[in-house]
Amino acid sequence: MDAVLNIQGLTKFYGKSRGVIDLNLTVERGEVFGYLGPNGAGKTTTIRVLLNFIRPTHGQVTIFGMNIRQKSRQVRKNIGYLPGEVRLYEKLTGAEFLQYVGHLRNGVNWQYVEELAERLQCNLSRRIRSLSHGNKKKLGLIQAFMHKPELIILDEPTAGLDPLMQQEFYRLIDESKASGCTVLLSSHNMPEVERVCDRVGLIREGRLITVENVDALKTRALRQIEIYFAASVPQESFSGMPGVRNVILENNVLRCTVTGTLDTLIKAIAQYEVVNLISHEPNLEEIFLSYYSGGENHAV
């Protein structure tokens, strides 16, 4: 794998207000990278710098090995972008808008555009001003994918989409990844990130606090465990076990939280007759919140 995106020492201030501080990040070719943070953490600032919409205070960004400030036009030819707030030409139809954008890109495969519209159930004959927020988002997705770019940058891509369209979007991401495309995805939808991303970066108050594989990140969260026994069991059998906390035993039901491996707990319950065991698997929402306890957020 080789780096498509390389950020070194990126810092952006808006006067005295902080955007991002000393950000270092590499995204490899063919991976789907999730960029997570609460509102104001610095995600949008980062994306705007990547696209050369705003200039950094310090640091540099290279995409496809080229400096984004020096080779902006050449770099952006091979990028698909969906902003968090989609603003389109309201008087045009969907088809007219996509044709206009396609001409700016020196032409696109219109058959592929129609295929995307069909998959996303997007009526291209309607005026944009008559479309719902979700249908405008579909148009935004089509224009981001239609020229089959090498890098796709998506800011909250499924906000406003119904569950069926979200699943179609996930298939588009899978297909793009399989073709060698790289995706940078900013999202608050944690199940979405679990579904499509290979790695995740968490940004807090303008600083990147961790970059990890999704599976590794999930191991940090506590599992909520419920064990149903056939008869009463002594609570002390489960007290003081490493990684096991908040042990509560009521009516032959043991409830506890477990960090890391379940091996110790499984061996302890094996000496009793177990009727049922329920494990509430950790999701990225729980992990995400654990990183953001305390502190105020003032990023842009």
C-alpha positions in Angstrom: 0.0 0.0 0.0 1.1 3.6 -0.7 -0.1 6.8 0.8 -2.8 8.7 -1.2 -3.1 11.4 1.5 -0.3 12.7 3.7 -0.9 15.4 6.3 2.1 16.8 8.2 1.9 19.3 11.1 -1.4 20.8 9.9 -2.5 23.7 12.0 -5.3 26.2 11.2 -6.3 29.1 13.3 -9.2 31.5 12.5 -7.8 34.6 14.2 -7.5 33.5 17.8 -10.0 30.6 17.3 -8.6 27.1 16.9 -9.4 24.9 13.9 -6.9 22.1 14.1 -3.5 21.8 15.8 -0.4 19.9 14.6 -2.4 17.2 12.7 -0.4 14.3 11.3 -2.2 11.7 9.3 -1.6 9.2 6.4 -4.4 7.5 4.5 -3.3 4.6 2.3 -4.5 3.7 -1.2 -7.6 1.5 -1.3 -8.6 2.0 2.4 -11.8 3.5 3.8 -10.7 5.9 6.6 -13.3 7.1 9.1 -12.7 10.6 10.5 -14.7 11.0 13.8 -15.3 13.8 16.2 -18.1 15.8 17.7 -19.4 19.0 16.1 -16.7 21.6 16.2 -13.8 19.1 16.7 -12.1 20.2 13.5 -13.3 17.7 10.9 -14.7 20.2 8.4 -11.6 22.4 8.8 -9.4 19.5 7.9 -11.5 18.7 4.8 -11.5 22.3 3.6 -7.7 22.4 3.8 -7.4 19.1 2.0 -9.4 20.5 -0.9 -7.5 23.9 -0.8 -10.7 25.8 0.0 -8.8 27.4 2.9 -5.1 27.8 3.6 -3.4 26.3 6.6 -1.7 28.4 9.2 1.2 25.9 9.3 1.9 22.5 7.9 1.3 20.9 4.5 -0.9 18.4 2.7 0.1 16.1 -0.2 -2.5 14.1 -2.2 -1.3 11.6 -4.8 2.2 12.8 -3.9 1.4 16.4 -5.0 1.2 19.5 -2.8 -2.4 20.5 -2.7 -1.6 24.2 -2.8 0.8 24.0 -5.7 -1.1 21.4 -7.8 -4.7 22.1 -6.6 -6.4 21.8 -10.0 -4.5 18.7 -11.0 -5.3 17.0 -7.7 -8.9 17.9 -7.5 -9.6 16.3 -11.0 -9.3 12.9 -9.3 -11.3 13.7 -6.1 -15.0 13.2 -5.5 -16.4 15.4 -2.7 -19.7 15.5 -0.8 -20.0 18.4 1.7 -21.9 18.1 4.9 -24.4 20.7 3.7 -25.4 20.1 0.0 -26.1 23.3 -1.8 -27.2 22.9 -5.5 -28.5 25.0 -8.3 -32.2 25.1 -7.3 -33.6 26.1 -10.8 -31.9 23.2 -12.6 -33.2 19.6 -12.8 -31.1 16.9 -11.4 -30.0 15.8 -14.9 -29.1 19.4 -15.9 -27.0 19.8 -12.7 -25.1 16.6 -13.3 -24.5 17.4 -16.9 -23.2 20.8 -15.9 -20.8 19.2 -13.4 -19.9 16.6 -15.9 -18.9 19.2 -18.4 -16.7 20.9 -15.8 -14.9 17.5 -15.5 -14.5 17.3 -19.3 -17.2 14.7 -19.6 -18.4 11.7 -17.7 -20.0 8.3 -18.6 -23.7 9.3 -18.7 -24.7 5.6 -18.6 -22.9 5.3 -15.3 -24.7 8.4 -14.0 -28.1 6.9 -14.9 -27.0 3.7 -13.2 -26.2 5.5 -10.0 -29.5 7.4 -10.2 -31.4 4.2 -10.6 -29.6 2.5 -7.7 -30.2 5.5 -5.4 -33.8 5.9 -6.7 -33.1 9.5 -7.7 -35.5 11.1 -10.2 -33.2 13.3 -12.4 -36.1 15.0 -14.2 -37.3 16.9 -11.2 -36.3 20.5 -10.4 -33.8 20.6 -7.5 -35.9 23.1 -5.6 -38.7 20.6 -5.4 -36.5 17.8 -3.9 -36.4 16.8 -0.2 -33.2 17.0 1.8 -32.6 13.2 1.2 -33.0 13.5 -2.5 -30.6 16.4 -2.7 -28.1 14.3 -0.8 -28.6 11.6 -3.4 -27.7 14.1 -6.2 -24.6 15.1 -4.2 -23.6 11.4 -3.9 -24.0 10.9 -7.6 -21.8 13.9 -8.5 -19.1 12.6 -6.0 -19.0 9.1 -7.5 -19.9 9.6 -11.2 -16.4 10.3 -12.5 -14.9 7.3 -10.6 -12.3 9.3 -8.8 -9.2 7.9 -7.1 -10.1 9.6 -3.8 -13.6 10.3 -2.4 -14.1 12.7 0.5 -17.5 12.4 2.2 -18.8 14.6 5.0 -21.8 13.0 6.8 -22.8 11.1 3.6 -25.8 9.2 4.8 -27.5 12.0 6.8 -31.0 12.3 5.4 -31.0 8.9 3.6 -33.5 6.2 4.5 -32.2 2.8 5.6 -32.5 1.2 2.2 -30.5 4.0 0.5 -27.9 3.7 3.3 -27.4 0.1 2.4 -27.0 1.0 -1.3 -24.4 3.6 -0.3 -22.5 1.0 1.6 -22.4 -1.2 -1.5 -21.1 1.8 -3.5 -18.3 2.2 -0.9 -17.5 -1.5 -1.1 -17.3 -1.4 -4.9 -15.2 1.7 -4.9 -12.8 0.1 -2.4 -12.6 -3.0 -4.5 -11.6 -0.9 -7.6 -8.7 0.7 -5.6 -10.4 3.9 -4.7 -9.6 5.6 -1.4 -12.3 7.0 0.8 -12.1 9.5 3.6 -15.4 9.5 5.5 -16.5 11.9 8.2 -19.4 10.6 10.1 -21.4 10.6 13.4 -23.0 7.3 12.5 -21.0 4.7 14.4 -22.7 1.6 13.0 -21.9 3.0 9.6 -18.3 3.5 10.4 -18.1 -0.1 11.8 -19.7 -1.3 8.6 -17.4 0.4 6.0 -14.2 1.6 7.5 -10.8 -0.1 7.8 -9.3 2.5 10.2 -10.6 5.3 12.3 -9.1 8.6 13.5 -10.6 10.4 16.5 -10.2 14.1 16.6 -10.9 16.1 19.8 -10.6 19.9 20.2 -8.6 20.2 17.0 -6.1 17.4 17.9 -6.0 13.9 16.5 -6.0 11.7 19.6 -5.8 8.2 18.1 -5.7 6.3 14.8 -6.6 2.6 15.1 -8.1 -0.3 13.2 -11.9 -0.5 13.8 -11.6 -4.0 15.4 -8.8 -2.8 17.8 -10.8 0.3 18.7 -13.8 -1.8 19.6 -11.8 -3.9 22.1 -11.5 -0.7 24.3 -15.2 -0.7 25.0 -16.9 -2.5 27.8 -19.2 -5.4 27.0 -22.4 -5.6 28.9 -22.9 -9.3 29.8 -26.1 -11.0 31.1 -25.9 -14.6 32.2 -29.0 -16.6 33.1 -28.4 -19.6 35.4 -30.7 -22.6 36.0 -30.3 -22.2 39.8 -28.8 -19.7 42.2 -25.1 -19.2 42.2 -22.8 -17.4 44.8 -21.9 -13.9 43.8 -18.5 -14.2 45.4 -17.5 -16.6 42.6 -17.5 -13.7 40.2 -16.0 -11.0 42.4 -12.5 -9.7 42.0 -12.0 -11.2 38.5 -9.6 -9.3 36.2 -11.5 -7.2 33.7 -14.9 -7.9 35.3 -16.7 -5.1 37.1 -20.1 -4.0 38.3 -21.2 -7.5 39.2 -24.9 -7.7 40.1 -26.6 -11.0 40.8 -30.5 -11.0 41.0 -32.9 -13.9 40.5 -30.4 -16.2 39.0 -29.3 -13.6 36.5 -25.7 -12.2 36.6 -25.1 -8.9 35.1 -21.6 -7.4 34.7 -19.3 -5.4 32.4 -16.2 -7.0 30.9 -13.2 -5.3 29.3 -11.1 -7.3 26.8 -11.2 -11.1 26.7 -14.1 -13.1 28.1 -12.0 -16.1 28.9 -11.8 -15.7 32.7 -15.6 -15.1 33.0 -16.4 -18.1 30.7 -14.2 -20.4 32.8 -15.9 -19.2 36.0 -19.5 -19.8 34.7 -18.6 -23.2 33.2 -19.0 -24.9 36.6 -22.7 -23.9 36.7 -25.7 -24.7 34.4 -26.2 -21.8 32.1 -29.6 -21.3 30.5 -28.7 -18.3 28.4 -25.9 -15.8 27.8 -26.3 -12.4 26.2 -23.4 -10.2 25.2 -24.2 -6.6 24.3 -21.3 -6.0 21.9 -19.5 -2.7 22.1 -20.2 -0.2 19.4 -18.1 2.8 18.3 -20.6 5.2 20.0 -19.5 3.9 23.4 -15.9 4.0 22.5 -16.2 7.4 21.0 -17.9 8.8 24.1 -15.2 7.2 26.3 -12.6 9.3 24.5 -14.5 12.6 24.9 -15.4 12.7 28.6 -14.8 16.1 30.0 -13.5 19.3 28.4 -15.2 21.9 26.2 -15.1 22.0 22.5 -14.2 25.2 20.7 -13.0 24.0 17.3 -14.5 25.1 14.0 
